[in-house]
Amino acid sequence: NSLPGEYVLMSERYTQPLILQTHRDQQERQEEISPSAIILQGNSGNGKTLTVQKIMLDWASGDLYKEQFDIVFHLNLSNSCSLTSDQISQIIQHSPEKVLFIIDGFDELRLTQDIYHMSPNTDPIQKAPPEVTLCALLRGRILPESFLLVTTRSTATDTLGKLLKAPQRFTEIMGFSEMGVEEYFQKFFQNEEHFRKAYEYVKANETLITACSIPVICWIICTTIKERFEVGADHHCQDLSQSVPSLLRSLGQLAERGMLEEQVLFDEESVNEMVSDPAGNPFLCKFLFKRRISQETMFSFMHRSFQEFFTALYYVLLEEEESQRKVRELLSMDSDEYRPNLYPPRFAAVVQFAFGLLNKDVRRTLRKKHGLVFHPNAQTHLKKWILEELRNGYPFGDRTLFWLHCLYELHEADFVKEALKAWNKINSSDGLLRRIDCWALLYCSQCCHSMNELYITDSALTCKTLSMILPALPNFKNLTSIFHTEFNYSNVSLHFYCL
């Protein structure tokens, strides 16, 4: 939170998320003994940025990598370096094998297919466009002895993997475990009475406690509960300079522009054109960028997921024709010659938010509390789109999970049943299924009652997630897994056999 007086020490708040090492092929298993490049992938809000910031803090404090690295560079879109060019040159030339580059947010970089055709740059001191230098660093053409840690959303992992130097190690950040959620609540509230009251309230609601496995959602829920404890339920809306509908539309317009232009930072002038009093807006953060002889004010949404949410909200609030046109444009941007048939789509979160906003209960609440009215045909358009996707697409891995989440967000049993008629086989991701994935799978399978096959790898399951999907298993005629594993949960024992 960028508001004055509300800073929190990271060492007092940070809670370790669950991070898994993933293998993409046998060669990587053999090469990853001493990787020079690590990819930390994960969904929005799972804690990638805070994790690398914690690595920086621990290194600077002498608690981590003290002997391994003399200097660590944290490269992202919202930070500038305080070192001069001459200082950086001396450091990287003296001992490049003692340098770690942390590149945070690869998926947010505006890289095109031209990155594969750039002329090679092998001189780290040579001046070049930022994207040329960055790609040369990622490929190991400059400073090949240095080490890289790159964070990215899963949508850009394949692109990064092809670009990044070897040997590589792939890791995935899954968010908080159940114990991690409880630990975060305790660190957030500090007051034991408030902690217990808040945690027990959330724990009693399966939807809320599941959502808390996503760290940014956990923070939002804790912040909201804390406000209720301190001031009251609605104080955060009392001092706004715009009406709520007007504010949400203006934020949506700003968010959409950023999504289409792949932009997360906005200059002060363009923000002022759309949002009144942006410095006092609860959803925006203000940054001061130091230039050589001046300072520049920039804004961003508090988190990328806020930008995606407001984009979806803007689309569903538009008039029917304009809404459909913009949604078509957004979806068409996920298929181009550079990244054809991309799954999950770059704008997967926007699409899922749109399905959630068009949920009947959500629409009723937003209309009653904030006077927001969605055009009835906005839902019809998205329903038509997902039906075409289900009929024409190949249901595998991330594609399957994306569709399941869209249907779960909409939460219309009759439509889910219709959508799954031609979808006889659910093939889940090879990665570990999150609790929220299990809820989506459980809901959709119970709506349909009769599916042909569930294909799942036992590496995707834990005892807890298996127990969550157990009620769904009778709805499948066949249950198939690649490996043989035995799971024991209470009095339940299931065997998965090789194909």
Residue, then its C-alpha position, 0 to 999 in steps of 0.5 A: n500500500s503506497l499511502p503514507g504511514e501504512y508501510v509494513l516491513m517485509s520481514e514482518r509480513y512476508t509469508q513463504p508461498l508454496i514453490l514447486q520444481t517442475h520438469r519439462d523433459q528428461q534432458e532438463r532433469q539431467e541438466e538442472i543440477s547446476p542451472s544458470a537460469i531459473i524460471l519462476q512461473g505462476n498465476s497473477g497474485n501468487g506472489k512472484t514479485l514479493t518473493v523476488q523482493k524477499i530474495m533481494l532483502d535476504w541477500a542485502s541482509g547477508d542471510l542468503y547467497k552471501e558468498q555466491f553473489d557480490i551484486v544482485f540487479h532487480l530489473n522490473l518496469s517500475n524501478s530505476c537503478s541508482l548506480t551510474s553506467d561506469q559503476i555497473s560496467q566495473i562490477i559486471q566486468h570484474s566478476p560476472e560469475k558473481v552477478l545475479f540478474i532478477i528479471d521480474g515480469f517477463d510476460e509484461l515486456r512488449l517483446t515481439q517475434d523480432i526478438y528471434h531475428m535480432s542481430p547478436n550483441t556480445d558486448p555488455i558495454q556497448k550501448a543498444p536498445p533495452e530490448v536488444t540488451l535484455c534479449a542478449l542477456l537472457r540468451g547468454r550472449i552477454l555475461p554468459e557466466s552470470f546467473l538469471l532468475v526470471t519471473t513470468r506468468s504461465t502464459a509466457t513460459d514457453t516463449l521464455g523457455k525458448l529464449l533463455k540460456a541453458p541449463q534452465r530450471f523451471t519452478e512454479i509458485m502455487g500460492f499459500s498452503e493452508m498453514g500459510v494462509e493462517e500464518y499470513f492472517q496472524k502476521f497481518f493482524q498481529n492482535e491475537e483477538h482480531f486474528r482469531k476472529a478474522y481467521e475463524y470467520v474466513k475459515a468457515n466460508e469454503t469459498l473465502i478460505t480457498a480464495c485466500s490461497i492466492p496471496v493478493i486475494c488473501w491481502i484484499i480479504c484481510t484489508t477489508i476485514k481490518e477496515r471493518f474492525e477499525v472504522g466500519a463497513d463502508h468508510h472506504c467509499q465515503d470520500l471518493s470524488q466521483s460516484v461509484p459507477s463513474l469511478l469504475r467506468s473511468l478506471g475500466q477505461l484506463a485499465e483497458r488501454g493499458m491491457l491493449e497496449e501492454q502497459v502497466l505504468f501510466d503517466e500523470e497527464s493521461v491518468n488525469e484525463m480519465v480519473s479524477d483525483p488519482a492520488g487519492n484513488p484506492f486502486l491506484c499507486k503513485f510512483l516518482f521516477k527520478r530523471r537526471i534533472s527532474q522527477e516524473t509522476m507515474f501511476s499503476f494499478m495496485h496489482r495487475s489483477f486489479q487492472e484485469f478486473f477493471t478491464a472486464l468490468y468496463y467491457v460488460l458495462l458498455e452498450e451491447e454492440e461496443s461490448q461485443r466488438k471489444v471482447r472479440e478484439l481482445l480474444s483475437m489478440d491471443s492468436d497471431e503468427y507469433r503465438p498461435n493458439l495460445y493457452p491459457p490466453r494472455f487475457a485469460a484473467v480478463v475473460q474469467f473476470a467477465f464470466g464472473l461479473l455476468n454471474k446472476d447473483v453478482r449482477r444482482t448485487l452490483r445493480k442493487k448496491h452500486g447501480l451498475v447495469f449490464h446489457p443482457n446480451a453481454q452474457t449471451h456473447l460470452k456463452k456463444w464464444i465458449l461453446e465454440e471453443l469447447r466444440n472446436g478446441y482440444p481439451f488438454g492441460d491449461r486449456t481445460l483448466f481455463w474452460l473449467h474456471c470460466l464455467y465455474e465463474l458463470h455458475e449456471a448449472d443448465f448452461v454448464k451441462e449444455a457446454l459439457k455435452a460434447w466434452n467427453k474427456i477432461n484432461s487436466s494439467d500436468g502441474l499440481l492442481r490448486r484447491i480452486d482448480c478442484w472446486a471448478l472441476l467438482y462443480c462442472s462434473q456435478c452439473c453434468h453427472s455423466m462424463n466419459e473420462l477423467y485423465i489426470t497425472d498423479s503428480a497433480l494431486t495431494c491427499k487434500t486435493l484428492s479428497m476435494i474431488l472425490p465426490a466428482l469421481p462417480n460422474f466419470k466412467n473412466l479414471t486414468s493416470i499415467f503413473h502408478t500411485e496409491f493415495n490414502y485419505s482417511n478410509v479411502s484408498l484409490h489406485f491409479y494404474c499405467l495406461 
